[in-house]
Amino acid sequence: MADFNLSWAIAGSTNNGLQTIQYRHYGDSLWTTYSTEAAGVITKTVVGLDDNKVYEFRIVNNCLTGEVNPSNMLEQVVKVCP
């Protein structure tokens, strides 16, 4: 199993709410929610990823006004066994 460290910048808005961290295997259409973090969180370590897989990550800003705004894909990662 592998881990990956994410970091991101939050847009400067008073409307920012919880941040939902999502991932998927490259090529999959459905996103899996890893965790939901407070508005000020800008880093997270995603643990338990499969070795030798490509992942995509995104952060979804759950705005205080009820809107949901997903980021663009943040990263593609290939985990390789040592």
Helices and strands as residue ranges (DSSP letters): E 2-7, E 18-25, E 32-37, E 43-49, E 54-62, E 68-70, E 75-78
